[in-house]
Amino acid sequence: MKRLHFCYEMSLKWDQRVKDHHFLIRCRPMENGRQHREDMTIKIEPADFISEGIDGFGNEGYMGSMRAPHDYLSVKAEGMVQVNVSGRTEPFHPMYRFPSAFTMPDESMDKFLRETWLELGWPARNAADFAIKSCHMREKEYPPMAQNDLEYMMNRLYRRFVYAPGATTVATTAVEALALGKGVCQDYAHVFISLCRLAGVPARYAAGMMLGEGASHAWVEVWMKDTWLGMDPTNNRLVDETYIKLTHGRDFGDGTINRGRFLGFANQSQEIRVKVEEMV
C-alpha cells in the first residue's frame, strides 16, 4: 500500500466573457476497494453554487454553474489517497465487452490483432476467418488471451505508436489514431481497448493521475481472472500503486474529467497541472 499526496489544478480561460456556464469537474479520486481518500479540499471559482454527485459508472464529481459574465474558471483539488492494488475491484459488467463510440474497430484493427496472434504462435486462419465479428465469436475461434499475451500486444502497440501531443484531438477515434500511428494517452488507451475487446477481453477506459508532475493521464483496465487489471499502454507497463484513478467508463466520453457548456462567442484554452508525491 502507498499513501499518495496529489494536487490537481485546472484553469479555463476565454478570450472574451461568457455566461450561463454549467460544468462538471471530476477531480475527486474514486473511493473503492483499491483507493481510499484520507482527506481532500476543493476550490472552484467563480461559481454560483457547487454540489457533489455520482454517475452510473461510479464516477464522483462536482457540478456547478456561473451565470454572470466571466472569462476564467479555476479548479484546485488537493488531498491524500491510500492505494492498494491488491484490494477488491468493482464487479464485471458486460457492456465492457462491446465496441463503444471511440473504440469501434475496422479492418486495420483486425489486421493488428491477427499479426499479434501469429507472432504469439497461434494457428493462422484464412483471411475470411478474420472478418470483424463479435467478441463472443472471437472467444470461440481462439483461446482467451492470458495476461502475458496482453502484455505482448501492449508492447507491440507501444513500439508502433509515437507519443505526439497535438497530433490528435479529444474527438479522435481508435481507428483514426491507429492510422496516424501517433497520439496521446487517450489514443493509446482507445486503441488498446479496441484490440482487447476484439480479442474477446473486456476492457474499460480509466483516467486519473500518476506519480510525478505533468498532466492528467489515461490508461486501460482489463477483466482478468475475476478482477480488473490496470495496463498503461502509453508507458508500456502495468498500473501499480503510483496511480490515482478519478474516473472510468467505456471510453473517454464516459470518463471525461472536465465537461461543460456556456453561452458566448469565445475561444477557450485549458491548462492542467498535476503533481503526485509518495508520502513515507
C-alpha positions in Angstrom: 0.0 0.0 0.0 1.2 3.5 -0.7 0.0 6.9 0.5 0.0 9.5 -2.2 -0.5 13.2 -1.9 -2.0 14.9 -5.0 -2.6 18.3 -6.3 -4.8 18.8 -9.4 -5.1 22.3 -10.9 -7.1 23.2 -14.0 -7.7 26.6 -15.5 -10.1 27.5 -18.3 -9.7 30.9 -20.0 -11.7 32.6 -22.7 -10.6 35.5 -24.9 -13.9 37.3 -24.1 -16.6 36.9 -21.4 -19.0 34.0 -21.4 -22.1 33.5 -19.3 -24.6 30.8 -18.2 -21.8 28.4 -17.7 -22.7 24.9 -16.4 -19.9 22.5 -15.6 -19.0 19.1 -14.2 -15.5 18.5 -12.8 -14.4 15.0 -11.9 -11.2 15.6 -9.9 -12.3 13.5 -6.9 -10.4 10.2 -6.5 -12.7 7.2 -6.6 -13.5 5.5 -3.4 -13.3 1.7 -3.7 -11.5 -1.4 -2.6 -8.2 -0.2 -4.0 -8.4 3.5 -3.2 -9.3 5.4 0.0 -9.4 9.1 0.4 -7.9 10.3 3.7 -8.8 13.9 3.1 -9.4 16.3 0.3 -10.1 20.0 -0.3 -11.6 21.5 -3.4 -11.8 25.1 -4.6 -13.7 26.1 -7.8 -14.2 29.7 -8.8 -16.1 31.7 -9.9 -19.3 29.7 -9.2 -22.8 30.4 -8.0 -23.1 27.0 -6.4 -21.2 23.7 -6.2 -22.8 20.3 -5.5 -21.4 16.8 -5.4 -22.8 13.9 -7.4 -22.0 10.4 -8.8 -22.9 8.9 -12.1 -23.9 5.4 -13.2 -20.3 4.3 -13.6 -19.4 5.3 -10.1 -17.5 8.5 -11.1 -17.8 11.2 -8.5 -17.8 14.9 -9.5 -18.6 18.5 -8.7 -21.5 20.1 -10.6 -21.9 23.9 -10.6 -22.7 26.9 -12.6 -21.8 30.6 -13.1 -24.5 32.7 -14.8 -22.8 36.1 -14.6 -20.3 37.0 -17.4 -16.8 35.7 -16.6 -13.6 34.9 -18.6 -12.0 32.2 -16.5 -12.7 29.2 -14.3 -10.1 27.8 -11.9 -10.1 24.5 -10.1 -7.7 23.3 -7.4 -8.1 19.9 -5.7 -5.7 18.6 -3.1 -5.6 15.6 -0.8 -4.3 12.3 0.3 -5.1 8.8 -1.1 -4.3 5.3 0.1 -3.7 3.0 -2.9 -3.6 -0.8 -2.6 -3.7 -2.7 -6.0 -4.4 -6.0 -4.2 -7.8 -4.8 -3.0 -11.1 -5.8 -4.3 -12.5 -4.2 -7.5 -15.9 -3.4 -8.8 -17.8 -6.4 -10.3 -17.8 -7.1 -14.0 -20.4 -5.5 -16.4 -21.0 -7.0 -19.9 -21.0 -3.5 -21.5 -17.2 -3.6 -21.4 -17.2 -6.5 -23.9 -18.6 -4.4 -26.8 -17.3 -1.6 -29.0 -18.1 1.9 -28.0 -18.2 5.3 -29.8 -14.4 5.9 -29.6 -13.3 2.2 -29.9 -15.2 0.8 -32.9 -12.8 -1.4 -34.8 -12.2 -1.8 -38.5 -10.0 -3.9 -40.8 -6.8 -2.3 -39.7 -7.5 -3.1 -36.1 -8.3 -6.7 -37.1 -5.1 -6.9 -39.0 -3.1 -5.7 -36.0 -4.7 -8.3 -33.8 -4.2 -11.1 -36.4 -0.5 -10.2 -36.6 -0.3 -10.3 -32.8 -1.8 -13.8 -32.7 0.6 -15.1 -35.4 3.6 -13.7 -33.5 2.3 -15.4 -30.4 2.4 -18.7 -32.4 -1.3 -19.2 -32.6 -2.5 -21.1 -35.8 -3.0 -19.0 -38.9 -6.5 -18.8 -40.4 -7.9 -17.9 -43.7 -8.5 -14.2 -44.3 -12.2 -14.7 -44.2 -11.9 -16.0 -40.7 -10.5 -12.7 -39.5 -13.5 -10.6 -40.6 -14.7 -8.5 -37.8 -17.0 -10.4 -35.5 -18.5 -10.1 -32.1 -16.2 -10.8 -29.1 -18.2 -14.0 -28.5 -17.2 -15.3 -31.9 -13.6 -14.4 -31.1 -13.7 -16.4 -28.0 -14.8 -19.5 -30.0 -12.1 -19.1 -32.6 -9.2 -18.7 -30.2 -8.4 -19.4 -26.6 -8.7 -16.4 -24.3 -5.7 -14.1 -24.2 -3.7 -14.5 -21.0 -2.0 -11.6 -19.2 1.3 -12.3 -20.9 -0.4 -12.2 -24.3 -2.0 -8.9 -23.5 1.4 -7.5 -22.3 2.9 -8.7 -25.6 0.1 -6.9 -27.6 0.6 -3.8 -25.5 4.3 -3.8 -26.2 3.6 -4.1 -30.0 1.4 -1.1 -29.8 4.0 0.8 -27.8 6.7 0.1 -30.4 4.4 1.1 -33.3 2.9 4.2 -31.8 4.6 7.6 -31.2 3.6 9.9 -28.4 2.8 13.2 -30.1 0.8 15.9 -28.4 -1.2 17.9 -30.8 -1.4 15.2 -33.5 -4.9 14.2 -32.4 -7.9 15.8 -30.6 -10.4 14.7 -28.0 -12.7 13.6 -30.8 -10.1 11.2 -32.5 -11.2 7.6 -32.6 -9.1 4.5 -32.1 -9.2 3.7 -35.8 -8.1 7.2 -36.7 -5.3 7.2 -34.1 -4.0 3.8 -35.3 -3.9 5.0 -38.9 -1.9 8.1 -37.8 0.4 5.9 -35.7 0.7 8.7 -33.1 -1.3 10.5 -30.4 -1.5 10.9 -26.6 -2.5 8.7 -23.7 -6.2 8.9 -24.6 -5.4 7.5 -28.1 -3.1 4.7 -26.7 -6.0 3.7 -24.4 -8.7 3.8 -27.1 -6.6 1.7 -29.5 -5.7 -0.9 -26.8 -9.3 -1.1 -25.6 -10.5 -1.7 -29.1 -7.9 -4.5 -29.6 -8.7 -6.2 -26.3 -12.5 -6.2 -26.9 -11.9 -7.5 -30.5 -9.9 -10.4 -28.9 -12.7 -11.1 -26.5 -11.2 -9.5 -23.5 -13.5 -7.0 -21.7 -11.7 -3.6 -21.2 -12.5 -0.2 -19.9 -11.1 3.3 -20.0 -9.6 4.8 -16.9 -8.4 8.4 -16.2 -6.5 10.0 -13.4 -3.1 10.8 -12.2 0.3 9.1 -11.7 3.4 9.7 -9.6 5.3 12.8 -10.7 4.4 16.1 -12.2 2.6 16.8 -15.5 -1.0 16.5 -16.7 -3.8 14.1 -16.1 -3.3 10.6 -17.6 -5.4 7.8 -19.2 -4.9 4.0 -19.1 -6.8 0.7 -19.6 -8.3 -1.8 -17.2 -8.9 -5.4 -18.5 -11.1 -8.0 -16.8 -8.8 -10.9 -16.0 -9.5 -13.8 -13.5 -12.4 -12.0 -11.8 -10.6 -8.7 -11.3 -9.7 -5.6 -13.1 -6.1 -5.4 -14.1 -4.6 -2.0 -15.0 -2.4 -1.6 -18.1 -0.8 1.6 -19.3 0.0 1.3 -23.0 1.4 4.8 -23.1 4.2 3.8 -20.8 4.1 0.1 -21.7 3.7 -1.0 -18.1 1.2 -2.4 -15.6 -0.6 0.0 -13.3 0.7 -0.1 -9.8 0.2 1.9 -6.6 1.6 5.1 -8.0 -1.6 5.7 -10.0 -4.7 7.5 -8.7 -7.9 6.8 -10.5 -10.5 9.6 -11.0 -12.9 8.1 -13.5 -13.6 5.0 -15.6 -16.1 4.1 -18.4 -16.4 2.6 -21.8 -14.2 5.2 -23.3 -13.1 8.9 -23.0 -16.8 10.0 -23.4 -17.8 8.3 -20.1 -14.7 9.3 -18.2 -14.2 13.0 -19.1 -12.7 14.9 -16.2 -14.0 18.3 -17.3 -17.2 18.8 -19.1 -19.4 21.9 -19.6 -21.3 24.3 -21.8 -21.6 28.1 -21.9 -23.1 30.9 -23.9 -20.9 33.2 -25.8 -18.7 33.6 -28.9 -15.3 33.0 -27.3 -12.2 30.8 -27.8 -11.4 28.6 -24.9 -7.9 27.5 -23.7 -7.2 24.9 -21.0 -4.2 24.3 -18.8 -3.9 21.3 -16.4 -1.2 20.8 -13.8 -0.9 17.6 -11.7 1.5 16.7 -9.0 1.5 13.4 -7.2 4.0 12.6 -4.4 4.5 9.5 -2.3 4.3 10.1 1.4 6.6 8.0 3.6 
